[in-house]
């Protein structure tokens, strides 16, 4: 989406902005380490014979990685990054 296609009335709500301000305080690698821990825990659970728990914990890894990606994007672009960049031009 280009900045010329954005309308002025399209901006983040108060809740999204508040969440982004809080999560931006976390280092981005926190999510990477958490995903690695989920994978390691899943492997351990699988090895001790707890397949259902292993699958449950193993499914956390992709979610944590996506949250880390979102966190990184918010830090780089901000919640209304495109609009702020358009206003600076």
N, C-alpha and C positions, 0 to 999 in steps of 0.2 A: 504494500500500500504506500503510495507516495503521499507526501505532505500536501500536495494540491488536492488530493481526494478527501482529506480529513475535514470534518466540519468543526466549528468552534464548540458546539454543544456536546461533543464526544470527549469526555474526560472521565477519569476514575472517580468512583464514589468515595465517601468518607471511610467506609470500612476497609476497602481495598488499600487505600492510601495508608491507613493506620497499620495494617498488617505488613505492608511493604516497608514501612519505616522501622518496624520492630525486627523483621527478618533480615534487613540489610545490616543489622548489627552483628549478625553471625558471620564468621569467616566461611567462605565458599567451600573450603575443604572439609568442613564439619559434615556436610552431607555425603561427601565421598567416603570419609572414614566410617560413617554410620552405615552406608551401603556395604562396605567391606566387612564390617562387623556382622551385618545381617547374613551375608554370604557364608562367613566363617561359622556362625552359629547354626545356620541351616545345614552345613556340611557335618558339623559335630552331631546334631540331632539325627541326621540320616545314618551316621555311623553307629549310633547307639540304638538304632531300631525304632525311632519315633518319627515315622514317615509323615504323618499328618501334621505334626508340629513343625517338621522340617519344611514342608511345602508352604505352610502358613508364614513362617519367618522368611523363607526364601523369596516370597512375593513382595516383601518390603523393599528389596534392593532397587528395582526399577523405579518405584515411587520416590524413594529417597534421591535417586539420581536426577529425576525430573524436577523435584523440588530444588535441588542444587542448581540446576540449569536456570530455573525461574529466578532464583535468588541472584545468580550472576547477571542475568539480563536486567533485573530491576536495579542492581548496583550500577550498571553501565549506562542504561537508558533512562532510568527513573520511570515512574508510573505514567507520566505524560511527557516522555522524552521527545517524541516527534513534535508535539505542539510547542514545547519549549524551544526546540531547534528552529522551528519555523518562525517563531517570534523574534529570534535573534537575527534573522536575515534581513 
